[in-house]
Amino acid sequence: MPLRVTVAGRSRSYRTPLQGWYVRNDRTMAVGTDGELYVLSGPRTWTGTLRGVTPRPVDEPPLVLGAGSRDGESIDLDAALRRTLGRDLPPEG
């Protein structure tokens, strides 16, 4: 699925060259087909509107999504990937 960057505080989004799967309902975090984790939110820019954006992968991906959030909901990254992909992941090791 093509991934899009959500503009903070707006209902707009920018196209990206990335393909992958969203791991959050608000579509602000995704795993690309390259296996990298991407944060897909950012400020409004004119170049983003005209040309799209190319997000960089997160250097140190969190192992728990939503940790420290105000609503108290969190999920382990591997569980989020299983839920999103709809299948079991190979064991770590």
C-alpha positions, 0 to 999 in steps of 0.5 A: 500500500502506498504510504502518505505523510500526515500534516500535523493538525490538518486533514492533508497528507503528502505522497511518499515513494514508500510502500508498506503497512501502517502500524497505528490507526492514525497512520502516523507510523508505518513499516516500509517494504524495506523493513524500516520503521517510519514516522509519517507526520510532519509540518506543512510545506510547499515542497511537500504539497508540490513534490511529496516528501521522502521520510527517513527511517527511524534510527532507533525504533521503539520496541513498544508503540504508544508507550508514555501516551496520555491514553495509557494504551501501548502495544509491543512492536512485534504484536503490532506487526502481527496484527497489521500483517495478519500472520505470525512473525518468525521467532527472534534469534 
